[in-house]
Amino acid sequence: MLSHRGPDRFCYPYQPSCVENTRLVHHVGQALFFPIAGSARTERALCSVQQRVQSGEALAGVSRSDGSSFPVNAMFSLLPSLPPAPPNSRHVSPWPACAASMAIGVLVALAAWYPGHWQALLLLQPAGWSRVRGRATAFALWAGYYLAGARDIPLVSMRFFSGYGEFTKPEALLLGVTFWIGQALLLSTPWALLKPAAHASAASHAARAVIATLFVTVPPLGIIGWLSPVYVASALFPGWKLPGLILGVVVLACAASVSRCRLARYVTTLLFTLSIVANSSATVPPAPSRWVSLDTRLGRLDQSNYAQLYARTQHVQLLAEHAFAAGAAVVILPEEIVGLWRPAMGYWWHDDVQAFAAARQTLIFGTDLTVSSPQFRYTDSAVIVGGNYGRVDSRQPVPAALWRPGAAVSAIRGSLTQRYAVVSGKSVAFSMCYEDLLWWPHWHLLLHPPNALISLSNSWFDSDLALAPIQQQAIAAIARLSGVSLLRAMNR
């Protein structure tokens, strides 16, 4: 502090009239008599005073020993012009952390899903989520994951909607970009909202990770619940069914709390030991004997042209006949391979179905079946004909493309409690295209596994994109955890 004596010198202690400037005079004294180069604090103080002087604001005086006041304005008006005060160095921008988190999410998606195939790396997502600071950074971590994993949505939308003439290619592409960004926003939001504070307990991190996982896996949000972290269960506990799924969720909880709790480390060690046991004893069940699934390359079917419908029907019949002639007892063809079932198709198929039944041969193929309704409604179904008869309806047709509640034309959802079909004396579960990417339609696989899981897909619009192998990885993971054989038929 400045302490001088004399009538024209500063004195200490200050009088009440100058108390408001005490700290300011102290900083100025440091700058004048004990200068420190680059002192941001001093520069800000001088800049503030200079602005007040230039605006004409009177500053309280500093008392003299004789009781008079020395105007501080006079002293500070002699100071040279100062540059604007630098920003507070203590403020740290969140953008670098958000960008880094998003990059981590992208890398995890590419490693766990196509082109990678290491779904155990999904544990890095809840682990990273528990370590990042703030909801924005947590949101960025998961947004990067979902944007990278679902990166084909814009192209898929463009091909699908423009292929059926509903939109032009630019319009369909813009719609796809909207879907792509929208799904990432929706699926990342639970993780951001449930992000605990930095000082929260390990139990809070674990519980919130489990709740967020449930939010993005089961309806209503689970309707678009692709890329769920629950897929880690199939990598760690193959064939363990419902207990394996539960243990997978526990591992996710441990990943979110392992850095904060010693007990979580012990539990994680135990679970990884169990995982080694599960993987060492896992076996791939063989497909039923003489069951054949056929992939086709027939592209999109123009259902407005009866000539093309008849040509497609003849082609499919020929494929089935050749497979049966080669010794197959059950032949499986892709989803919607013959399009919408029409009255004429009953006539086209009559003789073939009778021949299949007489030879105890069973044909399974995908078709759309109309439903009586004031508006046009249909089911995306698998139909079983020949040696056995039956049908299974899709429990979740793909949103926007097929499932459009309230629209003039829409697929409808089948019951979640549909029983397994019986084919050649074996129980069979079905997965219809989009269901390959979801967990909840297959809940019964984990409780009462069938003899086989049949997946039907029509991928004429995405067979050359990453979505096709990702879909294959997803349904294979579900079959792996359930311990059932998988037969898959896809149209390209």
RODO-2510 file (C-alpha; in nm, 4 decimals, decimal comma):
residues 492
     n   res          X          Y          Z
     1     m     0,0000     0,0000     0,0000
     2     l     0,1065     0,3629    -0,0521
     3     s     0,1942     0,5288     0,2736
     4     h     0,3446     0,8817     0,2709
     5     r     0,3169     1,1789     0,5012
     6     g     0,2671     1,5410     0,4248
     7     p    -0,0246     1,7602     0,3195
     8     d     0,0019     1,6677    -0,0493
     9     r     0,0878     1,3033    -0,0018
    10     f    -0,1331     0,9953     0,0238
    11     c    -0,1903     0,8740     0,3742
    12     y    -0,3035     0,5549     0,5354
    13     p    -0,5551     0,4649     0,6599
    14     y    -0,7966     0,5936     0,3962
    15     q    -1,0937     0,8024     0,4884
    16     p    -1,4466     0,6677     0,4212
    17     s    -1,4789     0,8926     0,1150
    18     c    -1,2274     0,6827    -0,0778
    19     v    -1,3013     0,3327     0,0456
    20     e    -1,4615     0,2305    -0,2852
    21     n    -1,1318     0,2931    -0,4671
    22     t    -0,9010     0,1239    -0,2192
    23     r    -0,8455    -0,1925    -0,4200
    24     l    -0,8198     0,0021    -0,7452
    25     v    -0,5511     0,2349    -0,6087
    26     h    -0,3637    -0,0677    -0,4808
    27     h    -0,3507    -0,2215    -0,8321
    28     v    -0,2510     0,1083    -0,9884
    29     g     0,0232     0,1490    -0,7316
    30     q     0,1543    -0,1919    -0,8258
    31     a     0,1513    -0,0955    -1,1920
    32     l     0,3284     0,2363    -1,1306
    33     f     0,5867     0,1404    -0,8716
    34     f     0,6131    -0,2372    -0,9046
    35     p     0,5229    -0,3098    -1,2694
    36     i     0,4629    -0,6724    -1,3669
    37     a     0,4785    -0,7366    -1,7398
    38     g     0,1681    -0,8944    -1,8862
    39     s    -0,0419    -0,8659    -1,5678
    40     a    -0,3924    -0,9156    -1,7052
    41     r    -0,5470    -0,8194    -1,3726
    42     t    -0,3679    -0,4820    -1,3611
    43     e    -0,4425    -0,4082    -1,7243
    44     r    -0,8102    -0,4716    -1,6681
    45     a    -0,8124    -0,2435    -1,3654
    46     l    -0,6412     0,0415    -1,5503
    47     c    -0,8665    -0,0030    -1,8516
    48     s    -1,1767     0,0156    -1,6320
    49     v    -1,0613     0,3348    -1,4646
    50     q    -0,9628     0,4919    -1,7950
    51     q    -1,3096     0,4229    -1,9358
    52     r    -1,4690     0,5885    -1,6338
    53     v    -1,2410     0,8888    -1,6679
    54     q    -1,3130     0,9260    -2,0389
    55     s    -1,6859     0,9080    -1,9740
    56     g    -1,6562     1,1961    -1,7291
    57     e    -1,7552     0,9957    -1,4261
    58     a    -1,6142     1,1399    -1,1061
    59     l    -1,4106     0,9039    -0,8984
    60     a    -1,3927     0,9354    -0,5261
    61     g    -1,0925     1,1249    -0,4071
    62     v    -0,8161     1,0033    -0,1841
    63     s    -0,8018     1,1832     0,1435
    64     r    -0,5061     1,4016     0,2296
    65     s    -0,3744     1,4479     0,5771
    66     d    -0,5293     1,7937     0,6011
    67     g    -0,8762     1,6537     0,5322
    68     s    -0,9007     1,7655     0,1678
    69     s    -0,9434     1,5250    -0,1225
    70     f    -0,7123     1,4665    -0,4145
    71     p    -0,9133     1,3855    -0,7306
    72     v    -0,8219     1,0460    -0,8679
    73     n    -0,9444     1,1586    -1,2128
    74     a    -0,6556     1,3950    -1,2380
    75     m    -0,4005     1,1267    -1,1755
    76     f    -0,5529     0,8700    -1,4135
    77     s    -0,6076     1,1192    -1,6915
    78     l    -0,2306     1,1264    -1,7274
    79     l    -0,2093     0,7532    -1,7999
    80     p    -0,1389     0,6463    -2,1579
    81     s    -0,4120     0,4745    -2,3627
    82     l    -0,4436     0,1057    -2,2836
    83     p    -0,5589    -0,1763    -2,5106
    84     p    -0,8883    -0,3529    -2,4312
    85     a    -0,8685    -0,5959    -2,1442
    86     p    -0,7931    -0,9497    -2,2537
    87     p    -1,0633    -1,2115    -2,1957
    88     n    -1,0607    -1,3963    -1,8681
    89     s    -0,8103    -1,6771    -1,9119
    90     r    -1,0027    -1,8903    -1,6642
    91     h    -1,2908    -1,9447    -1,9106
    92     v    -1,2425    -2,2631    -2,1128
    93     s    -1,4432    -2,3146    -2,4313
    94     p    -1,6447    -2,6406    -2,4324
    95     w    -1,6101    -2,6867    -2,8081
    96     p    -1,2729    -2,8664    -2,8104
    97     a    -1,3985    -3,1162    -2,5523
    98     c    -1,7218    -3,1689    -2,7473
    99     a    -1,5303    -3,2218    -3,0707
   100     a    -1,2968    -3,4724    -2,9049
   101     s    -1,5907    -3,6596    -2,7518
   102     m    -1,7716    -3,6726    -3,0839
   103     a    -1,4582    -3,8107    -3,2497
   104     i    -1,4394    -4,0848    -2,9855
   105     g    -1,8028    -4,1764    -3,0512
   106     v    -1,7345    -4,1980    -3,4242
   107     l    -1,4333    -4,4254    -3,3701
   108     v    -1,6289    -4,6562    -3,1394
   109     a    -1,9082    -4,6874    -3,3971
   110     l    -1,6641    -4,7707    -3,6758
   111     a    -1,4838    -5,0270    -3,4592
   112     a    -1,7911    -5,1972    -3,3120
   113     w    -1,9887    -5,2017    -3,6364
   114     y    -1,8960    -5,2309    -4,0017
   115     p    -1,6172    -5,1991    -4,1079
   116     g    -1,5236    -5,3224    -3,7590
   117     h    -1,6835    -5,6144    -3,5786
   118     w    -1,5689    -5,5807    -3,2164
   119     q    -1,8946    -5,5164    -3,0327
   120     a    -1,7211    -5,5531    -2,6967
   121     l    -1,5803    -5,2051    -2,7647
   122     l    -1,9291    -5,0662    -2,7024
   123     l    -1,8203    -5,0605    -2,3374
   124     l    -1,6105    -4,7557    -2,4233
   125     q    -1,9268    -4,5500    -2,4696
   126     p    -2,0617    -4,5647    -2,1111
   127     a    -1,7034    -4,5512    -1,9824
   128     g    -1,6370    -4,2310    -2,1742
   129     w    -1,9796    -4,0938    -2,0857
   130     s    -1,9014    -4,1222    -1,7139
   131     r    -1,5693    -3,9404    -1,7521
   132     v    -1,6591    -3,6446    -1,9708
   133     r    -1,7631    -3,3222    -1,8031
   134     g    -2,0992    -3,1660    -1,8716
   135     r    -2,4099    -3,2644    -2,0593
   136     a    -2,2998    -3,1028    -2,3840
   137     t    -1,9890    -3,3196    -2,3977
   138     a    -2,1884    -3,6317    -2,3069
   139     f    -2,4354    -3,5484    -2,5827
   140     a    -2,1528    -3,5030    -2,8342
   141     l    -2,0045    -3,8422    -2,7436
   142     w    -2,3257    -4,0269    -2,8227
   143     a    -2,4213    -3,8073    -3,1174
   144     g    -2,0923    -3,8975    -3,2850
   145     y    -2,1653    -4,2647    -3,2235
   146     y    -2,5167    -4,2560    -3,3702
   147     l    -2,4244    -4,0318    -3,6618
   148     a    -2,1407    -4,2629    -3,7648
   149     g    -2,3325    -4,5857    -3,7105
   150     a    -2,6359    -4,4652    -3,9089
   151     r    -2,4378    -4,2748    -4,1705
   152     d    -2,6218    -4,4349    -4,4635
   153     i    -2,9657    -4,2940    -4,3800
   154     p    -2,9445    -4,0006    -4,6274
   155     l    -2,8524    -4,2257    -4,9214
   156     v    -3,1030    -4,4929    -4,8217
   157     s    -3,3770    -4,2313    -4,8050
   158     m    -3,2839    -4,0883    -5,1439
   159     r    -3,2861    -4,4289    -5,3133
   160     f    -3,6007    -4,5591    -5,1473
   161     f    -3,8352    -4,2622    -5,1787
   162     s    -3,7157    -4,1531    -5,5221
   163     g    -3,7246    -4,5158    -5,6384
   164     y    -4,0969    -4,5308    -5,5693
   165     g    -4,1529    -4,1835    -5,7132
   166     e    -4,2679    -4,0246    -5,3867
   167     f    -4,0007    -3,7528    -5,3928
   168     t    -3,7350    -3,6253    -5,6271
   169     k    -3,3796    -3,7284    -5,5446
   170     p    -3,2845    -3,3905    -5,3891
   171     e    -3,6030    -3,3889    -5,1797
   172     a    -3,5498    -3,7472    -5,0671
   173     l    -3,1865    -3,6735    -4,9822
   174     l    -3,2863    -3,3709    -4,7734
   175     l    -3,5468    -3,5824    -4,5968
   176     g    -3,2789    -3,8422    -4,5281
   177     v    -3,0425    -3,5843    -4,3804
   178     t    -3,3267    -3,4725    -4,1533
   179     f    -3,3880    -3,8319    -4,0424
   180     w    -3,0151    -3,8879    -3,9903
   181     i    -2,9646    -3,5848    -3,7693
   182     g    -3,2988    -3,6334    -3,5957
   183     q    -3,2273    -3,9903    -3,4886
   184     a    -2,8911    -3,8873    -3,3440
   185     l    -3,0545    -3,6038    -3,1497
   186     l    -3,3277    -3,8290    -3,0118
   187     l    -3,1034    -4,1196    -2,9157
   188     s    -2,8336    -3,8981    -2,7613
   189     t    -3,0737    -3,6914    -2,5511
   190     p    -3,1343    -3,9511    -2,2750
   191     w    -2,7596    -3,9834    -2,2243
   192     a    -2,7235    -3,6060    -2,1977
   193     l    -3,0184    -3,5563    -1,9620
   194     l    -2,9112    -3,8420    -1,7355
   195     k    -2,5469    -3,7361    -1,7200
   196     p    -2,4598    -3,7126    -1,3461
   197     a    -2,2673    -3,4287    -1,1882
   198     a    -1,8917    -3,4710    -1,1625
   199     h    -1,9131    -3,5318    -0,7871
   200     a    -2,1965    -3,7887    -0,8154
   201     s    -2,1459    -4,1328    -0,6663
   202     a    -2,0521    -4,4466    -0,8551
   203     a    -2,3994    -4,5866    -0,7866
   204     s    -2,5554    -4,2832    -0,9526
   205     h    -2,3396    -4,3275    -1,2628
   206     a    -2,4227    -4,6981    -1,2837
   207     a    -2,7968    -4,6527    -1,2346
   208     r    -2,8218    -4,3692    -1,4847
   209     a    -2,6275    -4,5662    -1,7447
   210     v    -2,8754    -4,8533    -1,7100
   211     i    -3,1751    -4,6193    -1,7354
   212     a    -3,0346    -4,4484    -2,0451
   213     t    -2,9674    -4,7877    -2,2042
   214     l    -3,3283    -4,8912    -2,1451
   215     f    -3,4554    -4,5630    -2,2894
   216     v    -3,2724    -4,6163    -2,6203
   217     t    -3,3506    -4,9883    -2,6449
   218     v    -3,7230    -5,0333    -2,5731
   219     p    -4,0249    -4,8420    -2,7123
   220     p    -4,1241    -4,5721    -2,7562
   221     l    -3,7755    -4,4429    -2,8347
   222     g    -3,6633    -4,7987    -2,8995
   223     i    -3,8699    -4,7965    -3,2199
   224     i    -3,5530    -4,6452    -3,3660
   225     g    -3,3314    -4,8265    -3,1153
   226     w    -3,0641    -4,9433    -3,3560
   227     l    -2,7011    -4,9589    -3,2397
   228     s    -2,8049    -5,0127    -2,8773
   229     p    -2,5128    -5,0697    -2,6373
   230     v    -2,7004    -5,3828    -2,5243
   231     y    -2,5362    -5,5622    -2,8187
   232     v    -2,2295    -5,5936    -2,5986
   233     a    -2,4083    -5,8809    -2,4219
   234     s    -2,3862    -6,1078    -2,7260
   235     a    -2,0118    -6,0473    -2,7539
   236     l    -1,9471    -6,1237    -2,3872
   237     f    -2,2011    -6,3958    -2,3043
   238     p    -2,2942    -6,5904    -2,6198
   239     g    -2,5661    -6,8485    -2,5708
   240     w    -2,6546    -6,7302    -2,2206
   241     k    -2,9943    -6,5923    -2,3291
   242     l    -3,1749    -6,3754    -2,0705
   243     p    -2,9064    -6,4128    -1,7989
   244     g    -2,6491    -6,3092    -2,0588
   245     l    -2,8525    -6,0001    -2,1467
   246     i    -2,8822    -5,9052    -1,7798
   247     l    -2,5094    -5,9547    -1,7252
   248     g    -2,4415    -5,7422    -2,0334
   249     v    -2,6413    -5,4565    -1,8831
   250     v    -2,4509    -5,5001    -1,5551
   251     v    -2,1227    -5,4738    -1,7468
   252     l    -2,2441    -5,1466    -1,9002
   253     a    -2,3219    -5,0191    -1,5501
   254     c    -1,9767    -5,1224    -1,4295
   255     a    -1,8120    -4,9498    -1,7248
   256     a    -1,9843    -4,6285    -1,6200
   257     s    -1,8686    -4,6552    -1,2576
   258     v    -1,5444    -4,8553    -1,2580
   259     s    -1,3262    -4,5463    -1,2203
   260     r    -1,5189    -4,4333    -0,9123
   261     c    -1,5719    -4,7481    -0,7090
   262     r    -1,3502    -5,0350    -0,6025
   263     l    -1,6475    -5,2720    -0,5874
   264     a    -1,7226    -5,1995    -0,9540
   265     r    -1,3673    -5,3054    -1,0404
   266     y    -1,4111    -5,6361    -0,8592
   267     v    -1,7474    -5,6982    -1,0275
   268     t    -1,5999    -5,6110    -1,3676
   269     t    -1,3158    -5,8574    -1,3145
   270     l    -1,5642    -6,1291    -1,2206
   271     l    -1,7844    -6,0559    -1,5230
   272     f    -1,4923    -6,0673    -1,7639
   273     t    -1,3919    -6,4016    -1,6150
   274     l    -1,7444    -6,5271    -1,6818
   275     s    -1,7185    -6,3863    -2,0339
   276     i    -1,4055    -6,5903    -2,1008
   277     v    -1,5885    -6,9014    -1,9825
   278     a    -1,8931    -6,8205    -2,1980
   279     n    -1,6895    -6,7601    -2,5126
   280     s    -1,4703    -7,0656    -2,4638
   281     s    -1,7748    -7,2918    -2,4378
   282     a    -1,9886    -7,1207    -2,7037
   283     t    -2,0913    -7,3219    -3,0069
   284     v    -2,2664    -7,2240    -3,3281
   285     p    -2,5778    -7,4379    -3,3617
   286     p    -2,6131    -7,5882    -3,7098
   287     a    -2,9071    -7,5019    -3,9318
   288     p    -3,1723    -7,7711    -3,9671
   289     s    -3,0810    -8,0301    -4,2255
   290     r    -3,1872    -7,9576    -4,5848
   291     w    -3,3041    -7,6053    -4,5053
   292     v    -3,1830    -7,3576    -4,7668
   293     s    -3,2023    -6,9770    -4,7658
   294     l    -3,1604    -6,8091    -5,1039
   295     d    -3,0228    -6,4622    -5,1712
   296     t    -3,1541    -6,2976    -5,4855
   297     r    -3,0518    -6,0060    -5,7048
   298     l    -3,3881    -5,9033    -5,8455
   299     g    -3,3790    -5,5373    -5,7422
   300     r    -3,6880    -5,3227    -5,6884
   301     l    -4,0240    -5,4608    -5,7947
   302     d    -4,2527    -5,2285    -5,9921
   303     q    -4,5918    -5,3317    -5,8562
   304     s    -4,7857    -5,1011    -6,0877
   305     n    -4,7156    -5,3307    -6,3835
   306     y    -4,8922    -5,6685    -6,3921
   307     a    -4,6545    -5,8000    -6,6560
   308     q    -4,3585    -5,7381    -6,4235
   309     l    -4,5469    -5,8923    -6,1321
   310     y    -4,6093    -6,2074    -6,3319
   311     a    -4,2476    -6,2198    -6,4508
   312     r    -4,1252    -6,1842    -6,0916
   313     t    -4,3597    -6,4612    -5,9779
   314     q    -4,2328    -6,6964    -6,2463
   315     h    -3,8715    -6,6194    -6,1535
   316     v    -3,9349    -6,6902    -5,7857
   317     q    -4,1162    -7,0146    -5,8660
   318     l    -3,8239    -7,1259    -6,0801
   319     l    -3,5767    -7,0539    -5,7984
   320     a    -3,7822    -7,2598    -5,5546
   321     e    -3,8210    -7,5507    -5,7958
   322     h    -3,4464    -7,5654    -5,8604
   323     a    -3,3689    -7,5628    -5,4864
   324     f    -3,6171    -7,8423    -5,4179
   325     a    -3,4806    -8,0404    -5,7104
   326     a    -3,1340    -8,0101    -5,5522
   327     g    -3,2610    -8,1854    -5,2384
   328     a    -3,3881    -7,9029    -5,0157
   329     a    -3,6817    -7,9759    -4,7858
   330     v    -3,7377    -7,6123    -4,6843
   331     v    -3,6598    -7,3155    -4,9097
   332     i    -3,6504    -6,9596    -4,7754
   333     l    -3,6836    -6,6523    -4,9994
   334     p    -3,6445    -6,2813    -4,9106
   335     e    -3,8872    -6,0260    -4,7721
   336     e    -4,1536    -5,8861    -5,0094
   337     i    -4,0023    -6,0889    -5,2905
   338     v    -4,3389    -6,1158    -5,4704
   339     g    -4,4742    -5,7782    -5,3591
   340     l    -4,8345    -5,7270    -5,2530
   341     w    -5,0405    -6,0462    -5,2603
   342     r    -5,3235    -6,0018    -5,5097
   343     p    -5,6140    -6,2276    -5,6115
   344     a    -5,4332    -6,3200    -5,9338
   345     m    -5,1391    -6,4585    -5,7369
   346     g    -5,3542    -6,7294    -5,5855
   347     y    -5,4125    -6,8564    -5,9371
   348     w    -5,0455    -6,8196    -6,0364
   349     w    -4,9246    -7,0143    -5,7327
   350     h    -5,1945    -7,2812    -5,7083
   351     d    -5,0237    -7,5628    -5,8990
   352     d    -4,6820    -7,5046    -5,7411
   353     v    -4,8193    -7,5025    -5,3877
   354     q    -5,0078    -7,8255    -5,4515
   355     a    -4,6901    -7,9871    -5,5841
   356     f    -4,4874    -7,8703    -5,2817
   357     a    -4,7479    -8,0103    -5,0428
   358     a    -4,7559    -8,3465    -5,2184
   359     a    -4,3765    -8,3731    -5,1955
   360     r    -4,3739    -8,2512    -4,8284
   361     q    -4,1656    -7,9544    -4,9301
   362     t    -4,2105    -7,6168    -4,7615
   363     l    -4,1601    -7,2751    -4,9181
   364     i    -4,1196    -6,9616    -4,7061
   365     f    -4,1276    -6,6226    -4,8768
   366     g    -4,2040    -6,2603    -4,7986
   367     t    -4,5133    -6,0784    -4,9204
   368     d    -4,7487    -5,7970    -4,8202
   369     l    -5,0987    -5,9016    -4,7135
   370     t    -5,3861    -5,6532    -4,7254
   371     v    -5,5904    -5,5797    -4,4143
   372     s    -5,9564    -5,4772    -4,4244
   373     s    -5,9650    -5,1089    -4,3322
   374     p    -6,1198    -4,7797    -4,4519
   375     q    -5,7637    -4,6752    -4,5354
   376     f    -5,5228    -4,9036    -4,7191
   377     r    -5,3387    -5,1124    -4,4633
   378     y    -5,1200    -5,4178    -4,5048
   379     t    -4,8824    -5,6418    -4,3122
   380     d    -4,5205    -5,7116    -4,4001
   381     s    -4,5369    -6,0887    -4,3641
   382     a    -4,3590    -6,4187    -4,4072
   383     v    -4,5863    -6,6797    -4,5631
   384     i    -4,5365    -7,0552    -4,5252
   385     v    -4,6889    -7,2830    -4,7915
   386     g    -4,6557    -7,6423    -4,9106
   387     g    -4,5725    -7,9034    -4,6477
   388     n    -4,6693    -7,6563    -4,3724
   389     y    -4,8904    -7,3503    -4,3655
   390     g    -4,8693    -7,0322    -4,1637
   391     r    -4,7765    -6,6658    -4,1547
   392     v    -4,5804    -6,4321    -3,9301
   393     d    -4,6263    -6,0538    -3,9426
   394     s    -4,3572    -5,7943    -3,8835
   395     r    -4,3858    -5,6479    -3,5352
   396     q    -4,2173    -5,3252    -3,6436
   397     p    -4,2099    -5,2294    -4,0126
   398     v    -3,9499    -4,9657    -4,0916
   399     p    -4,0752    -4,6220    -3,9796
   400     a    -4,1499    -4,3628    -4,2495
   401     a    -4,0828    -4,6081    -4,5326
   402     l    -4,3504    -4,8690    -4,4515
   403     w    -4,4975    -4,7822    -4,1124
   404     r    -4,6775    -4,4466    -4,1445
   405     p    -4,9479    -4,4088    -3,8798
   406     g    -5,2212    -4,1740    -3,9993
   407     a    -5,1166    -4,1848    -4,3652
   408     a    -5,3433    -4,3053    -4,6448
   409     v    -5,1197    -4,6088    -4,7037
   410     s    -4,9287    -4,7796    -4,4248
   411     a    -4,8064    -5,1133    -4,2989
   412     i    -4,9399    -5,2134    -3,9602
   413     r    -4,7548    -5,3807    -3,6773
   414     g    -4,8048    -5,7447    -3,5923
   415     s    -4,8564    -5,8706    -3,2396
   416     l    -4,5578    -5,9027    -3,0079
   417     t    -4,7082    -6,2236    -2,8729
   418     q    -4,7172    -6,4142    -3,2041
   419     r    -4,6296    -6,7776    -3,1537
   420     y    -4,3415    -6,9469    -3,3252
   421     a    -4,4215    -7,1031    -3,6584
   422     v    -4,3741    -7,4774    -3,6949
   423     v    -4,1895    -7,5924    -4,0065
   424     s    -4,1048    -7,9601    -4,0599
   425     g    -4,1589    -8,0248    -3,6907
   426     k    -3,9249    -7,7462    -3,5748
   427     s    -4,0155    -7,4181    -3,4047
   428     v    -3,9083    -7,1128    -3,6016
   429     a    -3,8834    -6,7440    -3,5111
   430     f    -3,8801    -6,4721    -3,7756
   431     s    -3,7119    -6,1351    -3,8139
   432     m    -3,8510    -5,9164    -4,0887
   433     c    -3,5883    -5,6795    -4,2304
   434     y    -3,5955    -5,3719    -4,0026
   435     e    -3,6475    -5,5938    -3,6984
   436     d    -3,2915    -5,7190    -3,7512
   437     l    -3,1702    -5,3908    -3,5995
   438     l    -3,3899    -5,3982    -3,2880
   439     w    -3,3841    -5,5980    -2,9655
   440     w    -3,7363    -5,5733    -2,8298
   441     p    -3,9234    -5,7628    -3,1079
   442     h    -3,7105    -6,0674    -3,0186
   443     w    -3,7786    -6,0738    -2,6452
   444     h    -3,9195    -6,4286    -2,6584
   445     l    -3,5946    -6,5636    -2,8076
   446     l    -3,4256    -6,5044    -2,4727
   447     l    -3,6956    -6,6865    -2,2756
   448     h    -3,7910    -6,9793    -2,4996
   449     p    -3,5390    -7,0169    -2,7824
   450     p    -3,6732    -7,1805    -3,1002
   451     n    -3,4898    -7,4300    -3,3181
   452     a    -3,4038    -7,1650    -3,5773
   453     l    -3,4258    -6,7930    -3,6471
   454     i    -3,5148    -6,6901    -4,0032
   455     s    -3,4346    -6,3379    -4,1213
   456     l    -3,5945    -6,2028    -4,4395
   457     s    -3,4673    -5,8789    -4,5909
   458     n    -3,5256    -5,6749    -4,9062
   459     s    -3,2196    -5,4532    -4,9436
   460     w    -3,2342    -5,3417    -5,3052
   461     f    -3,1695    -4,9836    -5,1868
   462     d    -2,8778    -5,0437    -4,9464
   463     s    -2,7026    -5,3685    -5,0380
   464     d    -2,3851    -5,1806    -5,1387
   465     l    -2,3817    -4,9582    -4,8288
   466     a    -2,2581    -5,0137    -4,4741
   467     l    -2,6171    -5,0572    -4,3536
   468     a    -2,6431    -5,4058    -4,5062
   469     p    -2,3470    -5,5601    -4,3150
   470     i    -2,4460    -5,3695    -3,9992
   471     q    -2,7927    -5,5236    -4,0234
   472     q    -2,6334    -5,8655    -4,0681
   473     q    -2,4104    -5,8067    -3,7634
   474     a    -2,7085    -5,7021    -3,5521
   475     i    -2,9314    -6,0024    -3,6211
   476     a    -2,6325    -6,2378    -3,5937
   477     a    -2,5629    -6,0928    -3,2473
   478     i    -2,9231    -6,1564    -3,1406
   479     a    -2,9031    -6,5159    -3,2646
   480     r    -2,5634    -6,5590    -3,0945
   481     l    -2,6915    -6,4482    -2,7539
   482     s    -3,0031    -6,6643    -2,7955
   483     g    -2,7993    -6,9678    -2,8964
   484     v    -3,0041    -7,0413    -3,2096
   485     s    -2,9075    -7,1013    -3,5709
   486     l    -2,9656    -6,8190    -3,8179
   487     l    -3,0853    -6,8522    -4,1762
   488     r    -3,1021    -6,5313    -4,3735
   489     a    -3,2440    -6,4559    -4,7182
   490     m    -3,1831    -6,1138    -4,8739
   491     n    -3,2801    -5,9541    -5,2020
   492     r    -3,0318    -5,7087    -5,3505
***
